[in-house]
Amino acid sequence: MLTAPPPRIAPSCWAEALAYLPAEHRTIPLGSRQATTPRLALRWLRHRAAHIADQLDPWEAGPVRHWLHDHAEHEHALAVLTRGGSYTFTAFDDSARYLLTAGPAHPQGH
């Protein structure tokens, strides 16, 4: 019996995490991911936020940990992404800004 390979699902979202060091005017990529759905993009952002929070001092990690448990904010982010918009959560510490962003995936070559 011949079976066809499963159809390739094009990513609908792009998610990334960045650290911006204002004193150095430098941006450091902390990872990125293509996702087939807005929900998977948000899940990846939450996963990266947990990693970032684990590396911050406890008092600086507070806002990130709050965001990780803010279900209303996650529903808002999901609604924005589902409509094709972009969503960003930003956290700060003494030396950096951490940006967790998701939005529509762009076709290859654009």
DSSP file (Angstrom, degrees, kcal/mol; ACC not computed):
  #  RESIDUE AA STRUCTURE BP1 BP2  ACC     N-H-->O    O-->H-N    N-H-->O    O-->H-N    TCO  KAPPA ALPHA  PHI   PSI    X-CA   Y-CA   Z-CA
    1    1 A M              0   0    0      0, 0.0     2,-0.4     0, 0.0     0, 0.0   0.000 360.0 360.0 360.0 131.2    0.0    0.0    0.0
    2    2 A L        -     0   0    0      0, 0.0     2,-0.4     0, 0.0     0, 0.0  -0.753 360.0-168.5 -91.1 136.7    1.3    3.4   -0.9
    3    3 A T        -     0   0    0     -2,-0.4     0, 0.0     3,-0.0     0, 0.0  -0.978  18.0-128.0-125.6 141.6    0.8    6.2    1.5
    4    4 A A        -     0   0    0     -2,-0.4     0, 0.0     1,-0.1     0, 0.0  -0.580  32.7-104.6 -82.8 146.6    1.4    9.9    0.8
    5    5 A P        -     0   0    0      0, 0.0    -1,-0.1     0, 0.0     3,-0.1  -0.355  48.7 -90.0 -64.9 153.4    3.5   11.8    3.2
    6    6 A P        -     0   0    0      0, 0.0     3,-0.0     0, 0.0    -3,-0.0  -0.323  53.0 -94.3 -61.8 147.5    1.6   14.1    5.5
    7    7 A P        -     0   0    0      0, 0.0     2,-0.5     0, 0.0    -3,-0.0  -0.344  38.1-115.1 -63.9 143.6    1.0   17.6    4.1
    8    8 A R        -     0   0    0     -3,-0.1     2,-0.6     1,-0.0     0, 0.0  -0.693  27.0-145.4 -80.7 123.7    3.6   20.2    5.1
    9    9 A I        -     0   0    0     -2,-0.5     3,-0.1    -3,-0.0    -1,-0.0  -0.810  13.4-132.0 -94.7 122.4    1.9   22.8    7.2
   10   10 A A        -     0   0    0     -2,-0.6     2,-0.1     1,-0.1    95,-0.1  -0.459  29.3-103.1 -71.8 141.6    3.4   26.3    6.7
   11   11 A P        -     0   0    0      0, 0.0    25,-0.3     0, 0.0    -1,-0.1  -0.389  30.0-170.8 -63.1 140.0    4.2   28.2    9.8
   12   12 A S        +     0   0    0     23,-1.8    93,-1.4     1,-0.1     2,-0.3   0.578  67.2  39.9-104.9 -14.6    1.7   30.9   10.6
   13   13 A C  E     -AB  35 104A   0     22,-2.4    22,-2.7    91,-0.3     2,-0.4  -0.949  58.9-154.3-136.9 154.8    3.6   32.6   13.4
   14   14 A W  E     -AB  34 103A   0     89,-3.0    89,-2.0    -2,-0.3     2,-0.4  -0.994  16.0-172.4-124.7 133.2    7.2   33.5   14.3
   15   15 A A  E     +AB  33 102A   0     18,-2.8    18,-2.9    -2,-0.4     2,-0.3  -0.972   8.0 170.0-127.1 143.4    8.3   33.9   17.9
   16   16 A E  E     -AB  32 101A   0     85,-2.8    85,-2.8    -2,-0.4     2,-0.4  -0.995  23.2-147.1-150.7 156.3   11.6   35.2   19.2
   17   17 A A  E     +AB  31 100A   0     14,-2.8    13,-3.2    -2,-0.3    14,-0.5  -0.986  22.3 178.4-123.8 134.8   13.3   36.3   22.4
   18   18 A L  E     -AB  29  99A   0     81,-2.4    81,-2.7    -2,-0.4     2,-0.5  -0.963  21.5-148.5-133.9 149.9   15.9   39.0   22.5
   19   19 A A  E     -AB  28  98A   0      9,-2.6     9,-3.4    -2,-0.3     2,-0.5  -0.988  15.4-160.6-114.1 129.3   18.0   40.7   25.2
   20   20 A Y  E     -AB  27  97A   0     77,-3.2    77,-2.3    -2,-0.5     7,-0.2  -0.951   4.3-158.8-111.5 125.4   18.8   44.4   24.5
   21   21 A L  E >>> -A   26   0A   0      5,-3.3     5,-1.6    -2,-0.5     4,-1.0  -0.858   5.2-169.6-103.1  98.5   21.7   45.9   26.4
   22   22 A P  G >45S+     0   0    0      0, 0.0     3,-0.6     0, 0.0    -1,-0.2   0.861  82.7  57.4 -59.4 -39.2   21.1   49.7   26.4
   23   23 A A  G 345S+     0   0    0     72,-0.4    73,-0.1     1,-0.3    -2,-0.0   0.821 118.7  32.8 -63.0 -29.4   24.5   50.6   27.8
   24   24 A E  G <45S-     0   0    0     -3,-0.9    -1,-0.3     2,-0.2     3,-0.1   0.447 101.1-130.2-104.1  -2.9   26.1   48.8   24.9
   25   25 A H  T <<5 +     0   0    0     -4,-1.0     2,-0.4    -3,-0.6    -2,-0.1   0.925  64.4 136.6  50.0  48.2   23.4   49.5   22.2
   26   26 A R  E   < -A   21   0A   0     -5,-1.6    -5,-3.3     2,-0.0     2,-0.4  -0.969  47.0-152.1-132.1 140.4   23.5   45.8   21.5
   27   27 A T  E     -A   20   0A   0     -2,-0.4    -7,-0.2    -7,-0.2    -9,-0.0  -0.933   9.1-162.6-111.7 134.0   20.9   43.2   20.9
   28   28 A I  E     -A   19   0A   0     -9,-3.4    -9,-2.6    -2,-0.4     2,-0.2  -0.965  18.2-131.7-117.9 118.4   21.5   39.5   21.7
   29   29 A P  E     -A   18   0A   0      0, 0.0   -11,-0.2     0, 0.0     3,-0.1  -0.499  19.1-174.4 -68.0 134.6   19.2   36.9   20.2
   30   30 A L  E     -     0   0A   0    -13,-3.2   -12,-0.2     1,-0.4     2,-0.1   0.207  60.0 -60.5-112.8  11.5   17.9   34.4   22.8
   31   31 A G  E     -A   17   0A   0    -14,-0.5   -14,-2.8     2,-0.0    -1,-0.4  -0.383  46.4-146.2 126.8 157.3   16.2   32.1   20.4
   32   32 A S  E     -A   16   0A   0    -16,-0.2     2,-0.3    -2,-0.1   -16,-0.3  -0.973   9.5-168.7-151.6 162.7   13.5   32.0   17.8
   33   33 A R  E     -A   15   0A   0    -18,-2.9   -18,-2.8    -2,-0.3     2,-0.4  -0.970  19.6-136.5-157.8 135.4   10.9   29.6   16.6
   34   34 A Q  E     -A   14   0A   0     -2,-0.3     2,-0.4   -20,-0.2   -20,-0.2  -0.761  29.6-166.3 -86.6 142.5    8.4   29.2   13.7
   35   35 A A  E     -A   13   0A   0    -22,-2.7   -22,-2.4    -2,-0.4   -23,-1.8  -0.975  26.6-143.2-132.9 146.1    5.1   27.9   14.9
   36   36 A T  S    S+     0   0    0     -2,-0.4    -1,-0.1   -25,-0.3   -26,-0.1   0.664  88.4  28.7 -81.7 -16.0    2.2   26.5   13.0
   37   37 A T  S  > S-     0   0    0      1,-0.1     4,-1.8   -24,-0.1     5,-0.1  -0.971  78.2-118.5-140.4 156.0   -0.4   28.1   15.3
   38   38 A P  H  > S+     0   0    0      0, 0.0     4,-2.5     0, 0.0     5,-0.2   0.877 115.1  57.6 -58.1 -37.3   -0.6   31.2   17.5
   39   39 A R  H  > S+     0   0    0      1,-0.2     4,-2.3     2,-0.2     5,-0.1   0.897 106.4  47.8 -62.8 -40.3   -1.1   28.9   20.5
   40   40 A L  H  > S+     0   0    0      2,-0.2     4,-2.1     1,-0.2    -1,-0.2   0.859 110.1  52.7 -69.1 -34.4    2.2   27.1   19.8
   41   41 A A  H  X S+     0   0    0     -4,-1.8     4,-2.2     2,-0.2    -2,-0.2   0.931 111.4  46.1 -64.0 -44.7    4.0   30.5   19.4
   42   42 A L  H  X S+     0   0    0     -4,-2.5     4,-2.4     1,-0.2    -2,-0.2   0.892 109.5  54.8 -65.4 -39.3    2.6   31.7   22.7
   43   43 A R  H  X S+     0   0    0     -4,-2.3     4,-2.1     1,-0.2    -1,-0.2   0.911 108.4  49.1 -59.7 -41.8    3.6   28.4   24.4
   44   44 A W  H  X S+     0   0    0     -4,-2.1     4,-2.5     2,-0.2     5,-0.2   0.914 108.9  52.7 -65.2 -42.1    7.2   28.9   23.1
   45   45 A L  H  X S+     0   0    0     -4,-2.2     4,-2.6     1,-0.2    -2,-0.2   0.914 109.8  49.0 -58.7 -42.4    7.2   32.5   24.5
   46   46 A R  H  X S+     0   0    0     -4,-2.4     4,-2.1     2,-0.2    -1,-0.2   0.897 109.6  52.1 -64.6 -39.6    6.2   31.2   27.9
   47   47 A H  H  X S+     0   0    0     -4,-2.1     4,-1.5     1,-0.2    -2,-0.2   0.927 112.7  44.2 -61.6 -45.7    8.9   28.5   27.8
   48   48 A R  H  X S+     0   0    0     -4,-2.5     4,-2.5     1,-0.2    -2,-0.2   0.877 109.9  56.3 -67.8 -37.2   11.6   31.1   27.0
   49   49 A A  H  X S+     0   0    0     -4,-2.6     4,-2.9     1,-0.2    -1,-0.2   0.894 104.9  52.6 -61.8 -39.1   10.2   33.5   29.7
   50   50 A A  H  X S+     0   0    0     -4,-2.1     4,-2.0     2,-0.2    -1,-0.2   0.907 109.5  49.0 -63.1 -40.6   10.5   30.7   32.3
   51   51 A H  H  X S+     0   0    0     -4,-1.5     4,-0.8     2,-0.2    -2,-0.2   0.915 112.3  48.0 -63.9 -42.5   14.2   30.3   31.3
   52   52 A I  H >X S+     0   0    0     -4,-2.5     3,-1.1     1,-0.2     4,-0.7   0.937 110.5  51.3 -63.4 -46.3   14.8   34.0   31.5
   53   53 A A  H >< S+     0   0    0     -4,-2.9     3,-1.0     1,-0.3    -1,-0.2   0.878 104.4  57.9 -59.1 -38.6   13.1   34.2   34.9
   54   54 A D  H 3< S+     0   0    0     -4,-2.0    -1,-0.3     1,-0.2    -2,-0.2   0.748 107.7  47.8 -63.5 -22.8   15.3   31.4   36.2
   55   55 A Q  H << S+     0   0    0     -3,-1.1    -1,-0.2    -4,-0.8    -2,-0.2   0.521  98.7  83.3 -97.9  -6.8   18.4   33.4   35.3
   56   56 A L  S << S-     0   0    0     -3,-1.0     5,-0.1    -4,-0.7    37,-0.0  -0.583  92.0 -93.5 -93.4 158.1   17.3   36.7   36.9
   57   57 A D    >>  -     0   0    0     -2,-0.2     4,-2.2     1,-0.1     3,-0.6  -0.378  46.6-107.2 -60.3 150.1   17.6   37.7   40.6
   58   58 A P  H 3> S+     0   0    0      0, 0.0     4,-0.8     0, 0.0    -1,-0.1   0.872 118.8  48.4 -53.9 -42.9   14.3   36.8   42.4
   59   59 A W  H 34 S+     0   0    0      1,-0.2     3,-0.2     2,-0.2    -2,-0.0   0.830 114.4  46.5 -70.2 -28.7   13.1   40.4   42.7
   60   60 A E  H <4 S+     0   0    0     -3,-0.6     4,-0.4     1,-0.2    -1,-0.2   0.770 108.8  56.1 -79.5 -25.8   13.8   41.1   39.0
   61   61 A A  H  X S+     0   0    0     -4,-2.2     4,-2.9     1,-0.2     5,-0.3   0.632  83.1  90.9 -78.7 -14.0   12.1   37.8   37.9
   62   62 A G  H  X S+     0   0    0     -4,-0.8     4,-2.5     1,-0.2    -1,-0.2   0.897  85.5  46.2 -51.2 -52.0    8.9   38.8   39.7
   63   63 A P  H  > S+     0   0    0      0, 0.0     4,-2.3     0, 0.0    -1,-0.2   0.877 114.1  49.4 -61.9 -36.0    7.3   40.5   36.7
   64   64 A V  H  > S+     0   0    0     -4,-0.4     4,-2.3    -3,-0.2    -2,-0.2   0.932 112.1  47.3 -67.7 -44.8    8.2   37.7   34.4
   65   65 A R  H  X S+     0   0    0     -4,-2.9     4,-1.0     2,-0.2    -1,-0.2   0.877 110.8  52.6 -65.1 -36.0    6.8   35.1   36.8
   66   66 A H  H >< S+     0   0    0     -4,-2.5     3,-0.9    -5,-0.3     4,-0.4   0.944 109.6  48.8 -62.0 -46.3    3.7   37.2   37.1
   67   67 A W  H >< S+     0   0    0     -4,-2.3     3,-1.3     1,-0.2    -2,-0.2   0.884 104.3  60.3 -60.4 -38.9    3.3   37.2   33.3
   68   68 A L  H 3< S+     0   0    0     -4,-2.3    -1,-0.2     1,-0.3    -2,-0.2   0.788 113.4  36.9 -59.6 -27.6    3.8   33.4   33.2
   69   69 A H  T << S+     0   0    0     -4,-1.0     2,-1.4    -3,-0.9    -1,-0.3   0.297  86.5 108.6-107.9   7.4    0.7   33.0   35.4
   70   70 A D    <>  +     0   0    0     -3,-1.3     4,-2.0    -4,-0.4     3,-0.2  -0.654  39.9 175.3 -89.7  85.6   -1.4   35.8   33.9
   71   71 A H  H  > S+     0   0    0     -2,-1.4     4,-2.3     1,-0.2    -1,-0.2   0.838  77.1  56.2 -63.2 -34.7   -4.0   33.7   32.0
   72   72 A A  H  > S+     0   0    0      1,-0.2     4,-2.0     2,-0.2    -1,-0.2   0.910 108.2  48.0 -64.0 -40.5   -6.0   36.8   31.0
   73   73 A E  H  > S+     0   0    0     -3,-0.2     4,-2.7     2,-0.2    -2,-0.2   0.881 110.0  52.5 -67.3 -37.1   -2.9   38.3   29.4
   74   74 A H  H  X S+     0   0    0     -4,-2.0     4,-2.6     2,-0.2    -2,-0.2   0.894 108.6  50.1 -65.4 -38.7   -2.2   35.0   27.6
   75   75 A E  H  X S+     0   0    0     -4,-2.3     4,-2.2     2,-0.2    -2,-0.2   0.896 110.9  49.9 -64.7 -39.2   -5.8   35.0   26.2
   76   76 A H  H  X S+     0   0    0     -4,-2.0     4,-2.3     2,-0.2    -2,-0.2   0.944 111.5  48.0 -62.1 -47.6   -5.3   38.6   25.1
   77   77 A A  H  X S+     0   0    0     -4,-2.7     4,-2.6     1,-0.2    -2,-0.2   0.907 111.5  50.6 -59.7 -42.8   -2.0   37.7   23.4
   78   78 A L  H  X S+     0   0    0     -4,-2.6     4,-2.6     1,-0.2    -1,-0.2   0.894 109.5  50.5 -63.5 -40.6   -3.7   34.7   21.7
   79   79 A A  H  X S+     0   0    0     -4,-2.2     4,-1.6     2,-0.2    -1,-0.2   0.915 111.4  48.5 -63.4 -42.8   -6.5   36.8   20.4
   80   80 A V  H  <>S+     0   0    0     -4,-2.3     5,-2.6     1,-0.2     4,-0.2   0.939 114.3  45.4 -62.0 -47.4   -4.0   39.4   19.0
   81   81 A L  H ><5S+     0   0    0     -4,-2.6     3,-1.5     1,-0.2    -2,-0.2   0.884 109.3  55.1 -65.3 -38.9   -2.0   36.6   17.3
   82   82 A T  H 3<5S+     0   0    0     -4,-2.6    -1,-0.2     1,-0.3    -2,-0.2   0.832 105.4  53.3 -64.2 -32.1   -5.1   34.9   16.0
   83   83 A R  T 3<5S-     0   0    0     -4,-1.6    -1,-0.3    -3,-0.2    -2,-0.2   0.492 126.0-103.3 -79.3  -3.2   -6.2   38.1   14.3
   84   84 A G  T < 5S+     0   0    0     -3,-1.5    -3,-0.2    -4,-0.2    -2,-0.1   0.586  80.2 129.1  92.6  10.2   -2.7   38.3   12.6
   85   85 A G      < -     0   0    0     -5,-2.6     2,-0.3    -6,-0.2    -1,-0.2  -0.241  57.4-107.7 -88.3-179.0   -1.3   41.0   14.9
   86   86 A S        -     0   0    0     17,-0.2     2,-0.4    -3,-0.1    17,-0.2  -0.845  25.1-161.1-111.8 149.9    2.0   41.0   16.8
   87   87 A Y  E     -C  102   0A   0     15,-2.9    15,-2.5    -2,-0.3     2,-0.4  -0.993   6.8-175.8-132.8 136.7    2.4   40.7   20.6
   88   88 A T  E     -C  101   0A   0     -2,-0.4     2,-0.4    13,-0.2    13,-0.2  -0.999  10.1-167.7-135.4 134.0    5.4   41.7   22.8
   89   89 A F  E     -C  100   0A   0     11,-2.6    11,-2.9    -2,-0.4     2,-0.4  -0.981  15.5-163.9-113.2 131.9    6.1   41.2   26.4
   90   90 A T  E     -C   99   0A   0     -2,-0.4     2,-0.3     9,-0.2     9,-0.2  -0.962   8.6-177.9-121.5 133.6    9.0   43.2   27.8
   91   91 A A  E     -C   98   0A   0      7,-2.3     7,-3.4    -2,-0.4     2,-0.3  -0.911  11.0-151.7-125.1 155.4   10.8   42.6   31.1
   92   92 A F  E     +C   97   0A   0     -2,-0.3     2,-0.3     5,-0.2     5,-0.2  -0.908  16.4 173.1-127.0 150.3   13.7   44.6   32.6
   93   93 A D        -     0   0    0      3,-2.4     3,-0.0    -2,-0.3   -37,-0.0  -0.772  57.1 -77.4-134.4-169.3   16.6   44.1   34.9
   94   94 A D  S    S+     0   0    0     -2,-0.3     3,-0.1     1,-0.2    -2,-0.0   0.802 126.5  19.2 -61.8 -29.2   19.5   46.4   35.8
   95   95 A S  S    S+     0   0    0      1,-0.1   -72,-0.4   -73,-0.1     2,-0.3   0.504 120.7  39.2-121.6  -5.7   21.4   45.9   32.6
   96   96 A A        -     0   0    0    -75,-0.2    -3,-2.4   -74,-0.1     2,-0.4  -0.963  53.9-140.1-147.3 158.9   19.0   44.5   30.0
   97   97 A R  E     -BC  20  92A   0    -77,-2.3   -77,-3.2    -2,-0.3     2,-0.6  -0.980  22.4-151.5-114.8 134.3   15.6   44.5   28.5
   98   98 A Y  E     -BC  19  91A   0     -7,-3.4    -7,-2.3    -2,-0.4     2,-0.5  -0.934  10.1-165.7-110.3 121.5   14.1   41.2   27.5
   99   99 A L  E     -BC  18  90A   0    -81,-2.7   -81,-2.4    -2,-0.6     2,-0.6  -0.930   8.6-171.6-112.7 124.3   11.7   41.2   24.6
  100  100 A L  E     +BC  17  89A   0    -11,-2.9   -11,-2.6    -2,-0.5     2,-0.4  -0.966  21.7 175.3-113.1 114.2    9.5   38.2   23.9
  101  101 A T  E     +BC  16  88A   0    -85,-2.8   -85,-2.8    -2,-0.6     2,-0.3  -0.930  16.4 177.8-128.7 142.3    7.7   38.7   20.6
  102  102 A A  E     +BC  15  87A   0    -15,-2.5   -15,-2.9    -2,-0.4   -87,-0.2  -0.988  17.7 136.7-139.0 150.4    5.4   36.8   18.4
  103  103 A G  E     -B   14   0A   0    -89,-2.0   -89,-3.0    -2,-0.3   -17,-0.2  -0.951  55.2 -37.4-170.4-174.5    3.7   37.7   15.1
  104  104 A P  E     -B   13   0A   0      0, 0.0   -91,-0.3     0, 0.0     2,-0.2  -0.304  58.9-118.2 -62.2 141.1    2.8   36.5   11.7
  105  105 A A        -     0   0    0    -93,-1.4   -91,-0.1   -70,-0.1     3,-0.0  -0.563  27.3-134.1 -74.5 143.7    5.4   34.4    9.9
  106  106 A H        -     0   0    0     -2,-0.2     3,-0.1     1,-0.1     4,-0.1  -0.797  26.2-100.0 -99.5 142.8    6.7   36.0    6.7
  107  107 A P    >   -     0   0    0      0, 0.0     3,-1.6     0, 0.0    -1,-0.1  -0.247  52.4 -85.7 -58.2 149.1    7.0   33.9    3.5
  108  108 A Q  T 3  S+     0   0    0      1,-0.3    -3,-0.0     2,-0.1     0, 0.0  -0.243 114.6  25.5 -55.0 140.7   10.5   32.7    2.7
  109  109 A G  T 3         0   0    0     -3,-0.1    -1,-0.3     1,-0.0     0, 0.0   0.481 360.0 360.0  85.1   3.3   12.5   35.3    0.8
  110  110 A H    <         0   0    0     -3,-1.6    -2,-0.1    -4,-0.1    -1,-0.0   0.399 360.0 360.0-112.6 360.0   10.6   38.3    2.1
